[in-house]
């Protein structure tokens, strides 16, 4: 990273992109499976268990990892 990418506004912008990406993943999985986005979030955090949600999250992760 260069010096410009280390400024607080740049860091916040990057953080916001990461949050939007994660929220997008949760929303896509939720729509696909017909569940609420917050349920997907809780499964991702380990607070709840759901095999279909876990499989869908792993598929999204692998898809993003290929990029």
mmCIF file of the N, C-alpha and C atoms, coordinates in Angstrom:
data_MODEL
# 
_entry.id   MODEL 
# 
loop_
_atom_site.group_PDB 
_atom_site.id 
_atom_site.type_symbol 
_atom_site.label_atom_id 
_atom_site.label_alt_id 
_atom_site.label_comp_id 
_atom_site.label_asym_id 
_atom_site.label_entity_id 
_atom_site.label_seq_id 
_atom_site.pdbx_PDB_ins_code 
_atom_site.Cartn_x 
_atom_site.Cartn_y 
_atom_site.Cartn_z 
_atom_site.occupancy 
_atom_site.B_iso_or_equiv 
_atom_site.pdbx_formal_charge 
_atom_site.auth_seq_id 
_atom_site.auth_comp_id 
_atom_site.auth_asym_id 
_atom_site.auth_atom_id 
_atom_site.pdbx_PDB_model_num 
ATOM 1   N N  . UNK A 1 1  ? 0.842   -1.196  0.000  1.00 0.00 ? 1  UNK A N  1 
ATOM 2   C CA . UNK A 1 1  ? 0.000   0.000   0.000  1.00 0.00 ? 1  UNK A CA 1 
ATOM 3   C C  . UNK A 1 1  ? 0.872   1.239   0.000  1.00 0.00 ? 1  UNK A C  1 
ATOM 4   N N  . UNK A 1 2  ? 0.428   2.229   -0.731 1.00 0.00 ? 2  UNK A N  1 
ATOM 5   C CA . UNK A 1 2  ? 1.177   3.479   -0.723 1.00 0.00 ? 2  UNK A CA 1 
ATOM 6   C C  . UNK A 1 2  ? 0.654   4.389   0.394  1.00 0.00 ? 2  UNK A C  1 
ATOM 7   N N  . UNK A 1 3  ? 1.312   5.521   0.566  1.00 0.00 ? 3  UNK A N  1 
ATOM 8   C CA . UNK A 1 3  ? 0.979   6.425   1.675  1.00 0.00 ? 3  UNK A CA 1 
ATOM 9   C C  . UNK A 1 3  ? -0.460  6.936   1.589  1.00 0.00 ? 3  UNK A C  1 
ATOM 10  N N  . UNK A 1 4  ? -0.982  7.149   0.376  1.00 0.00 ? 4  UNK A N  1 
ATOM 11  C CA . UNK A 1 4  ? -2.344  7.647   0.218  1.00 0.00 ? 4  UNK A CA 1 
ATOM 12  C C  . UNK A 1 4  ? -3.363  6.637   0.739  1.00 0.00 ? 4  UNK A C  1 
ATOM 13  N N  . UNK A 1 5  ? -3.079  5.347   0.596  1.00 0.00 ? 5  UNK A N  1 
ATOM 14  C CA . UNK A 1 5  ? -4.004  4.314   1.044  1.00 0.00 ? 5  UNK A CA 1 
ATOM 15  C C  . UNK A 1 5  ? -3.983  4.142   2.565  1.00 0.00 ? 5  UNK A C  1 
ATOM 16  N N  . UNK A 1 6  ? -3.084  4.847   3.260  1.00 0.00 ? 6  UNK A N  1 
ATOM 17  C CA . UNK A 1 6  ? -2.974  4.728   4.711  1.00 0.00 ? 6  UNK A CA 1 
ATOM 18  C C  . UNK A 1 6  ? -3.692  5.851   5.457  1.00 0.00 ? 6  UNK A C  1 
ATOM 19  N N  . UNK A 1 7  ? -4.216  6.831   4.757  1.00 0.00 ? 7  UNK A N  1 
ATOM 20  C CA . UNK A 1 7  ? -4.899  7.931   5.427  1.00 0.00 ? 7  UNK A CA 1 
ATOM 21  C C  . UNK A 1 7  ? -6.221  7.433   6.024  1.00 0.00 ? 7  UNK A C  1 
ATOM 22  N N  . UNK A 1 8  ? -6.675  8.060   7.101  1.00 0.00 ? 8  UNK A N  1 
ATOM 23  C CA . UNK A 1 8  ? -7.950  7.624   7.693  1.00 0.00 ? 8  UNK A CA 1 
ATOM 24  C C  . UNK A 1 8  ? -9.112  7.586   6.698  1.00 0.00 ? 8  UNK A C  1 
ATOM 25  N N  . UNK A 1 9  ? -9.295  8.603   5.838  1.00 0.00 ? 9  UNK A N  1 
ATOM 26  C CA . UNK A 1 9  ? -10.413 8.504   4.883  1.00 0.00 ? 9  UNK A CA 1 
ATOM 27  C C  . UNK A 1 9  ? -10.259 7.318   3.932  1.00 0.00 ? 9  UNK A C  1 
ATOM 28  N N  . UNK A 1 10 ? -9.051  7.027   3.512  1.00 0.00 ? 10 UNK A N  1 
ATOM 29  C CA . UNK A 1 10 ? -8.830  5.891   2.610  1.00 0.00 ? 10 UNK A CA 1 
ATOM 30  C C  . UNK A 1 10 ? -9.096  4.574   3.315  1.00 0.00 ? 10 UNK A C  1 
ATOM 31  N N  . UNK A 1 11 ? -8.677  4.488   4.565  1.00 0.00 ? 11 UNK A N  1 
ATOM 32  C CA . UNK A 1 11 ? -8.932  3.268   5.333  1.00 0.00 ? 11 UNK A CA 1 
ATOM 33  C C  . UNK A 1 11 ? -10.430 3.061   5.543  1.00 0.00 ? 11 UNK A C  1 
ATOM 34  N N  . UNK A 1 12 ? -11.141 4.138   5.844  1.00 0.00 ? 12 UNK A N  1 
ATOM 35  C CA . UNK A 1 12 ? -12.588 4.025   6.037  1.00 0.00 ? 12 UNK A CA 1 
ATOM 36  C C  . UNK A 1 12 ? -13.284 3.627   4.742  1.00 0.00 ? 12 UNK A C  1 
ATOM 37  N N  . UNK A 1 13 ? -12.818 4.160   3.630  1.00 0.00 ? 13 UNK A N  1 
ATOM 38  C CA . UNK A 1 13 ? -13.397 3.810   2.335  1.00 0.00 ? 13 UNK A CA 1 
ATOM 39  C C  . UNK A 1 13 ? -13.184 2.325   2.036  1.00 0.00 ? 13 UNK A C  1 
ATOM 40  N N  . UNK A 1 14 ? -11.982 1.841   2.319  1.00 0.00 ? 14 UNK A N  1 
ATOM 41  C CA . UNK A 1 14 ? -11.683 0.424   2.102  1.00 0.00 ? 14 UNK A CA 1 
ATOM 42  C C  . UNK A 1 14 ? -12.526 -0.448  3.036  1.00 0.00 ? 14 UNK A C  1 
ATOM 43  N N  . UNK A 1 15 ? -12.635 -0.045  4.296  1.00 0.00 ? 15 UNK A N  1 
ATOM 44  C CA . UNK A 1 15 ? -13.451 -0.778  5.257  1.00 0.00 ? 15 UNK A CA 1 
ATOM 45  C C  . UNK A 1 15 ? -14.901 -0.839  4.787  1.00 0.00 ? 15 UNK A C  1 
ATOM 46  N N  . UNK A 1 16 ? -15.419 0.266   4.302  1.00 0.00 ? 16 UNK A N  1 
ATOM 47  C CA . UNK A 1 16 ? -16.796 0.306   3.814  1.00 0.00 ? 16 UNK A CA 1 
ATOM 48  C C  . UNK A 1 16 ? -16.991 -0.662  2.650  1.00 0.00 ? 16 UNK A C  1 
ATOM 49  N N  . UNK A 1 17 ? -16.025 -0.739  1.739  1.00 0.00 ? 17 UNK A N  1 
ATOM 50  C CA . UNK A 1 17 ? -16.122 -1.689  0.619  1.00 0.00 ? 17 UNK A CA 1 
ATOM 51  C C  . UNK A 1 17 ? -16.160 -3.127  1.138  1.00 0.00 ? 17 UNK A C  1 
ATOM 52  N N  . UNK A 1 18 ? -15.337 -3.428  2.143  1.00 0.00 ? 18 UNK A N  1 
ATOM 53  C CA . UNK A 1 18 ? -15.331 -4.782  2.713  1.00 0.00 ? 18 UNK A CA 1 
ATOM 54  C C  . UNK A 1 18 ? -16.669 -5.118  3.359  1.00 0.00 ? 18 UNK A C  1 
ATOM 55  N N  . UNK A 1 19 ? -17.219 -4.174  4.114  1.00 0.00 ? 19 UNK A N  1 
ATOM 56  C CA . UNK A 1 19 ? -18.510 -4.385  4.770  1.00 0.00 ? 19 UNK A CA 1 
ATOM 57  C C  . UNK A 1 19 ? -19.601 -4.597  3.722  1.00 0.00 ? 19 UNK A C  1 
ATOM 58  N N  . UNK A 1 20 ? -19.609 -3.782  2.688  1.00 0.00 ? 20 UNK A N  1 
ATOM 59  C CA . UNK A 1 20 ? -20.608 -3.923  1.629  1.00 0.00 ? 20 UNK A CA 1 
ATOM 60  C C  . UNK A 1 20 ? -20.493 -5.278  0.944  1.00 0.00 ? 20 UNK A C  1 
ATOM 61  N N  . UNK A 1 21 ? -19.273 -5.753  0.762  1.00 0.00 ? 21 UNK A N  1 
ATOM 62  C CA . UNK A 1 21 ? -19.066 -7.058  0.143  1.00 0.00 ? 21 UNK A CA 1 
ATOM 63  C C  . UNK A 1 21 ? -19.652 -8.157  1.010  1.00 0.00 ? 21 UNK A C  1 
ATOM 64  N N  . UNK A 1 22 ? -19.368 -8.108  2.302  1.00 0.00 ? 22 UNK A N  1 
ATOM 65  C CA . UNK A 1 22 ? -19.889 -9.129  3.212  1.00 0.00 ? 22 UNK A CA 1 
ATOM 66  C C  . UNK A 1 22 ? -21.411 -9.056  3.269  1.00 0.00 ? 22 UNK A C  1 
ATOM 67  N N  . UNK A 1 23 ? -21.951 -7.868  3.383  1.00 0.00 ? 23 UNK A N  1 
ATOM 68  C CA . UNK A 1 23 ? -23.412 -7.723  3.417  1.00 0.00 ? 23 UNK A CA 1 
ATOM 69  C C  . UNK A 1 23 ? -24.028 -8.235  2.126  1.00 0.00 ? 23 UNK A C  1 
ATOM 70  N N  . UNK A 1 24 ? -23.358 -7.997  1.017  1.00 0.00 ? 24 UNK A N  1 
ATOM 71  C CA . UNK A 1 24 ? -23.840 -8.491  -0.275 1.00 0.00 ? 24 UNK A CA 1 
ATOM 72  C C  . UNK A 1 24 ? -23.884 -10.000 -0.318 1.00 0.00 ? 24 UNK A C  1 
ATOM 73  N N  . UNK A 1 25 ? -22.857 -10.637 0.244  1.00 0.00 ? 25 UNK A N  1 
ATOM 74  C CA . UNK A 1 25 ? -22.826 -12.102 0.300  1.00 0.00 ? 25 UNK A CA 1 
ATOM 75  C C  . UNK A 1 25 ? -23.994 -12.604 1.135  1.00 0.00 ? 25 UNK A C  1 
ATOM 76  N N  . UNK A 1 26 ? -24.176 -12.034 2.313  1.00 0.00 ? 26 UNK A N  1 
ATOM 77  C CA . UNK A 1 26 ? -25.273 -12.456 3.188  1.00 0.00 ? 26 UNK A CA 1 
ATOM 78  C C  . UNK A 1 26 ? -26.620 -12.269 2.491  1.00 0.00 ? 26 UNK A C  1 
ATOM 79  N N  . UNK A 1 27 ? -26.797 -11.145 1.817  1.00 0.00 ? 27 UNK A N  1 
ATOM 80  C CA . UNK A 1 27 ? -28.065 -10.864 1.139  1.00 0.00 ? 27 UNK A CA 1 
ATOM 81  C C  . UNK A 1 27 ? -28.307 -11.853 -0.002 1.00 0.00 ? 27 UNK A C  1 
ATOM 82  N N  . UNK A 1 28 ? -27.274 -12.163 -0.793 1.00 0.00 ? 28 UNK A N  1 
ATOM 83  C CA . UNK A 1 28 ? -27.435 -13.124 -1.896 1.00 0.00 ? 28 UNK A CA 1 
ATOM 84  C C  . UNK A 1 28 ? -27.813 -14.503 -1.367 1.00 0.00 ? 28 UNK A C  1 
ATOM 85  N N  . UNK A 1 29 ? -27.117 -14.940 -0.337 1.00 0.00 ? 29 UNK A N  1 
ATOM 86  C CA . UNK A 1 29 ? -27.416 -16.248 0.255  1.00 0.00 ? 29 UNK A CA 1 
ATOM 87  C C  . UNK A 1 29 ? -28.844 -16.249 0.815  1.00 0.00 ? 29 UNK A C  1 
ATOM 88  N N  . UNK A 1 30 ? -29.215 -15.205 1.511  1.00 0.00 ? 30 UNK A N  1 
ATOM 89  C CA . UNK A 1 30 ? -30.558 -15.123 2.098  1.00 0.00 ? 30 UNK A CA 1 
ATOM 90  C C  . UNK A 1 30 ? -31.635 -15.189 1.022  1.00 0.00 ? 30 UNK A C  1 
ATOM 91  N N  . UNK A 1 31 ? -31.464 -14.415 -0.052 1.00 0.00 ? 31 UNK A N  1 
ATOM 92  C CA . UNK A 1 31 ? -32.450 -14.436 -1.140 1.00 0.00 ? 31 UNK A CA 1 
ATOM 93  C C  . UNK A 1 31 ? -32.540 -15.823 -1.761 1.00 0.00 ? 31 UNK A C  1 
ATOM 94  N N  . UNK A 1 32 ? -31.382 -16.423 -2.019 1.00 0.00 ? 32 UNK A N  1 
ATOM 95  C CA . UNK A 1 32 ? -31.344 -17.734 -2.661 1.00 0.00 ? 32 UNK A CA 1 
ATOM 96  C C  . UNK A 1 32 ? -32.063 -18.789 -1.816 1.00 0.00 ? 32 UNK A C  1 
ATOM 97  N N  . UNK A 1 33 ? -31.911 -18.712 -0.503 1.00 0.00 ? 33 UNK A N  1 
ATOM 98  C CA . UNK A 1 33 ? -32.469 -19.741 0.374  1.00 0.00 ? 33 UNK A CA 1 
ATOM 99  C C  . UNK A 1 33 ? -33.809 -19.350 0.999  1.00 0.00 ? 33 UNK A C  1 
ATOM 100 N N  . UNK A 1 34 ? -34.234 -18.117 0.798  1.00 0.00 ? 34 UNK A N  1 
ATOM 101 C CA . UNK A 1 34 ? -35.517 -17.675 1.334  1.00 0.00 ? 34 UNK A CA 1 
ATOM 102 C C  . UNK A 1 34 ? -35.502 -17.487 2.845  1.00 0.00 ? 34 UNK A C  1 
ATOM 103 N N  . UNK A 1 35 ? -34.364 -17.014 3.357  1.00 0.00 ? 35 UNK A N  1 
ATOM 104 C CA . UNK A 1 35 ? -34.249 -16.732 4.796  1.00 0.00 ? 35 UNK A CA 1 
ATOM 105 C C  . UNK A 1 35 ? -33.868 -15.268 4.975  1.00 0.00 ? 35 UNK A C  1 
ATOM 106 N N  . UNK A 1 36 ? -33.880 -14.815 6.210  1.00 0.00 ? 36 UNK A N  1 
ATOM 107 C CA . UNK A 1 36 ? -33.522 -13.422 6.490  1.00 0.00 ? 36 UNK A CA 1 
ATOM 108 C C  . UNK A 1 36 ? -32.003 -13.264 6.520  1.00 0.00 ? 36 UNK A C  1 
ATOM 109 N N  . UNK A 1 37 ? -31.537 -12.108 6.072  1.00 0.00 ? 37 UNK A N  1 
ATOM 110 C CA . UNK A 1 37 ? -30.101 -11.815 6.038  1.00 0.00 ? 37 UNK A CA 1 
ATOM 111 C C  . UNK A 1 37 ? -29.473 -11.917 7.418  1.00 0.00 ? 37 UNK A C  1 
ATOM 112 N N  . UNK A 1 38 ? -30.207 -11.534 8.454  1.00 0.00 ? 38 UNK A N  1 
ATOM 113 C CA . UNK A 1 38 ? -29.647 -11.607 9.805  1.00 0.00 ? 38 UNK A CA 1 
ATOM 114 C C  . UNK A 1 38 ? -29.422 -13.058 10.238 1.00 0.00 ? 38 UNK A C  1 
ATOM 115 N N  . UNK A 1 39 ? -30.262 -13.979 9.743  1.00 0.00 ? 39 UNK A N  1 
ATOM 116 C CA . UNK A 1 39 ? -30.054 -15.388 10.051 1.00 0.00 ? 39 UNK A CA 1 
ATOM 117 C C  . UNK A 1 39 ? -28.762 -15.869 9.403  1.00 0.00 ? 39 UNK A C  1 
ATOM 118 N N  . UNK A 1 40 ? -28.522 -15.472 8.175  1.00 0.00 ? 40 UNK A N  1 
ATOM 119 C CA . UNK A 1 40 ? -27.281 -15.838 7.478  1.00 0.00 ? 40 UNK A CA 1 
ATOM 120 C C  . UNK A 1 40 ? -26.084 -15.295 8.254  1.00 0.00 ? 40 UNK A C  1 
ATOM 121 N N  . UNK A 1 41 ? -26.185 -14.075 8.728  1.00 0.00 ? 41 UNK A N  1 
ATOM 122 C CA . UNK A 1 41 ? -25.123 -13.471 9.517  1.00 0.00 ? 41 UNK A CA 1 
ATOM 123 C C  . UNK A 1 41 ? -24.853 -14.273 10.783 1.00 0.00 ? 41 UNK A C  1 
ATOM 124 N N  . UNK A 1 42 ? -25.911 -14.686 11.460 1.00 0.00 ? 42 UNK A N  1 
ATOM 125 C CA . UNK A 1 42 ? -25.737 -15.462 12.702 1.00 0.00 ? 42 UNK A CA 1 
ATOM 126 C C  . UNK A 1 42 ? -25.111 -16.825 12.429 1.00 0.00 ? 42 UNK A C  1 
ATOM 127 N N  . UNK A 1 43 ? -25.471 -17.433 11.309 1.00 0.00 ? 43 UNK A N  1 
ATOM 128 C CA . UNK A 1 43 ? -24.841 -18.708 10.934 1.00 0.00 ? 43 UNK A CA 1 
ATOM 129 C C  . UNK A 1 43 ? -23.356 -18.477 10.663 1.00 0.00 ? 43 UNK A C  1 
ATOM 130 N N  . UNK A 1 44 ? -23.040 -17.411 9.952  1.00 0.00 ? 44 UNK A N  1 
ATOM 131 C CA . UNK A 1 44 ? -21.649 -17.111 9.628  1.00 0.00 ? 44 UNK A CA 1 
ATOM 132 C C  . UNK A 1 44 ? -20.822 -16.872 10.890 1.00 0.00 ? 44 UNK A C  1 
ATOM 133 N N  . UNK A 1 45 ? -21.438 -16.282 11.916 1.00 0.00 ? 45 UNK A N  1 
ATOM 134 C CA . UNK A 1 45 ? -20.735 -16.013 13.177 1.00 0.00 ? 45 UNK A CA 1 
ATOM 135 C C  . UNK A 1 45 ? -20.695 -17.223 14.095 1.00 0.00 ? 45 UNK A C  1 
ATOM 136 N N  . UNK A 1 46 ? -21.399 -18.293 13.726 1.00 0.00 ? 46 UNK A N  1 
ATOM 137 C CA . UNK A 1 46 ? -21.417 -19.497 14.545 1.00 0.00 ? 46 UNK A CA 1 
ATOM 138 C C  . UNK A 1 46 ? -22.453 -19.485 15.645 1.00 0.00 ? 46 UNK A C  1 
ATOM 139 N N  . UNK A 1 47 ? -23.336 -18.489 15.626 1.00 0.00 ? 47 UNK A N  1 
ATOM 140 C CA . UNK A 1 47 ? -24.381 -18.409 16.650 1.00 0.00 ? 47 UNK A CA 1 
ATOM 141 C C  . UNK A 1 47 ? -25.528 -19.368 16.365 1.00 0.00 ? 47 UNK A C  1 
ATOM 142 N N  . UNK A 1 48 ? -25.705 -19.719 15.109 1.00 0.00 ? 48 UNK A N  1 
ATOM 143 C CA . UNK A 1 48 ? -26.744 -20.654 14.677 1.00 0.00 ? 48 UNK A CA 1 
ATOM 144 C C  . UNK A 1 48 ? -26.109 -21.683 13.757 1.00 0.00 ? 48 UNK A C  1 
ATOM 145 N N  . UNK A 1 49 ? -26.835 -22.802 13.557 1.00 0.00 ? 49 UNK A N  1 
ATOM 146 C CA . UNK A 1 49 ? -26.369 -23.844 12.643 1.00 0.00 ? 49 UNK A CA 1 
ATOM 147 C C  . UNK A 1 49 ? -27.412 -24.074 11.561 1.00 0.00 ? 49 UNK A C  1 
ATOM 148 N N  . UNK A 1 50 ? -26.937 -24.129 10.317 1.00 0.00 ? 50 UNK A N  1 
ATOM 149 C CA . UNK A 1 50 ? -27.801 -24.450 9.192  1.00 0.00 ? 50 UNK A CA 1 
ATOM 150 C C  . UNK A 1 50 ? -26.901 -24.962 8.071  1.00 0.00 ? 50 UNK A C  1 
ATOM 151 N N  . UNK A 1 51 ? -27.014 -26.245 7.773  1.00 0.00 ? 51 UNK A N  1 
ATOM 152 C CA . UNK A 1 51 ? -26.190 -26.829 6.708  1.00 0.00 ? 51 UNK A CA 1 
ATOM 153 C C  . UNK A 1 51 ? -26.391 -26.117 5.363  1.00 0.00 ? 51 UNK A C  1 
ATOM 154 N N  . UNK A 1 52 ? -27.644 -25.860 4.936  1.00 0.00 ? 52 UNK A N  1 
ATOM 155 C CA . UNK A 1 52 ? -27.819 -25.184 3.645  1.00 0.00 ? 52 UNK A CA 1 
ATOM 156 C C  . UNK A 1 52 ? -27.165 -23.799 3.605  1.00 0.00 ? 52 UNK A C  1 
ATOM 157 N N  . UNK A 1 53 ? -27.300 -23.047 4.695  1.00 0.00 ? 53 UNK A N  1 
ATOM 158 C CA . UNK A 1 53 ? -26.703 -21.709 4.739  1.00 0.00 ? 53 UNK A CA 1 
ATOM 159 C C  . UNK A 1 53 ? -25.181 -21.825 4.750  1.00 0.00 ? 53 UNK A C  1 
ATOM 160 N N  . UNK A 1 54 ? -24.648 -22.747 5.521  1.00 0.00 ? 54 UNK A N  1 
ATOM 161 C CA . UNK A 1 54 ? -23.200 -22.928 5.559  1.00 0.00 ? 54 UNK A CA 1 
ATOM 162 C C  . UNK A 1 54 ? -22.656 -23.312 4.184  1.00 0.00 ? 54 UNK A C  1 
ATOM 163 N N  . UNK A 1 55 ? -23.339 -24.226 3.495  1.00 0.00 ? 55 UNK A N  1 
ATOM 164 C CA . UNK A 1 55 ? -22.897 -24.621 2.143  1.00 0.00 ? 55 UNK A CA 1 
ATOM 165 C C  . UNK A 1 55 ? -22.940 -23.432 1.187  1.00 0.00 ? 55 UNK A C  1 
ATOM 166 N N  . UNK A 1 56 ? -24.020 -22.650 1.264  1.00 0.00 ? 56 UNK A N  1 
ATOM 167 C CA . UNK A 1 56 ? -24.147 -21.486 0.376  1.00 0.00 ? 56 UNK A CA 1 
ATOM 168 C C  . UNK A 1 56 ? -23.075 -20.446 0.676  1.00 0.00 ? 56 UNK A C  1 
ATOM 169 N N  . UNK A 1 57 ? -22.767 -20.237 1.949  1.00 0.00 ? 57 UNK A N  1 
ATOM 170 C CA . UNK A 1 57 ? -21.705 -19.288 2.318  1.00 0.00 ? 57 UNK A CA 1 
ATOM 171 C C  . UNK A 1 57 ? -20.353 -19.772 1.792  1.00 0.00 ? 57 UNK A C  1 
ATOM 172 N N  . UNK A 1 58 ? -20.089 -21.072 1.928  1.00 0.00 ? 58 UNK A N  1 
ATOM 173 C CA . UNK A 1 58 ? -18.824 -21.619 1.427  1.00 0.00 ? 58 UNK A CA 1 
ATOM 174 C C  . UNK A 1 58 ? -18.735 -21.482 -0.091 1.00 0.00 ? 58 UNK A C  1 
ATOM 175 N N  . UNK A 1 59 ? -19.846 -21.691 -0.774 1.00 0.00 ? 59 UNK A N  1 
ATOM 176 C CA . UNK A 1 59 ? -19.859 -21.538 -2.236 1.00 0.00 ? 59 UNK A CA 1 
ATOM 177 C C  . UNK A 1 59 ? -19.555 -20.091 -2.619 1.00 0.00 ? 59 UNK A C  1 
ATOM 178 N N  . UNK A 1 60 ? -20.145 -19.140 -1.907 1.00 0.00 ? 60 UNK A N  1 
ATOM 179 C CA . UNK A 1 60 ? -19.863 -17.725 -2.178 1.00 0.00 ? 60 UNK A CA 1 
ATOM 180 C C  . UNK A 1 60 ? -18.400 -17.402 -1.899 1.00 0.00 ? 60 UNK A C  1 
ATOM 181 N N  . UNK A 1 61 ? -17.880 -17.936 -0.802 1.00 0.00 ? 61 UNK A N  1 
ATOM 182 C CA . UNK A 1 61 ? -16.482 -17.706 -0.453 1.00 0.00 ? 61 UNK A CA 1 
ATOM 183 C C  . UNK A 1 61 ? -15.570 -18.247 -1.554 1.00 0.00 ? 61 UNK A C  1 
ATOM 184 N N  . UNK A 1 62 ? -15.822 -19.472 -1.991 1.00 0.00 ? 62 UNK A N  1 
ATOM 185 C CA . UNK A 1 62 ? -14.994 -20.074 -3.041 1.00 0.00 ? 62 UNK A CA 1 
ATOM 186 C C  . UNK A 1 62 ? -15.097 -19.289 -4.334 1.00 0.00 ? 62 UNK A C  1 
ATOM 187 N N  . UNK A 1 63 ? -16.306 -18.811 -4.653 1.00 0.00 ? 63 UNK A N  1 
ATOM 188 C CA . UNK A 1 63 ? -16.498 -18.017 -5.864 1.00 0.00 ? 63 UNK A CA 1 
ATOM 189 C C  . UNK A 1 63 ? -15.695 -16.731 -5.811 1.00 0.00 ? 63 UNK A C  1 
ATOM 190 N N  . UNK A 1 64 ? -15.690 -16.079 -4.639 1.00 0.00 ? 64 UNK A N  1 
ATOM 191 C CA . UNK A 1 64 ? -14.934 -14.835 -4.481 1.00 0.00 ? 64 UNK A CA 1 
ATOM 192 C C  . UNK A 1 64 ? -13.439 -15.112 -4.445 1.00 0.00 ? 64 UNK A C  1 
ATOM 193 N N  . UNK A 1 65 ? -13.045 -16.248 -3.887 1.00 0.00 ? 65 UNK A N  1 
ATOM 194 C CA . UNK A 1 65 ? -11.634 -16.614 -3.786 1.00 0.00 ? 65 UNK A CA 1 
ATOM 195 C C  . UNK A 1 65 ? -11.011 -16.864 -5.155 1.00 0.00 ? 65 UNK A C  1 
ATOM 196 N N  . UNK A 1 66 ? -11.848 -17.224 -6.135 1.00 0.00 ? 66 UNK A N  1 
ATOM 197 C CA . UNK A 1 66 ? -11.362 -17.476 -7.493 1.00 0.00 ? 66 UNK A CA 1 
ATOM 198 C C  . UNK A 1 66 ? -10.981 -16.191 -8.220 1.00 0.00 ? 66 UNK A C  1 
ATOM 199 N N  . UNK A 1 67 ? -11.485 -15.077 -7.768 1.00 0.00 ? 67 UNK A N  1 
ATOM 200 C CA . UNK A 1 67 ? -11.236 -13.792 -8.452 1.00 0.00 ? 67 UNK A CA 1 
ATOM 201 C C  . UNK A 1 67 ? -9.825  -13.336 -8.285 1.00 0.00 ? 67 UNK A C  1 
# 
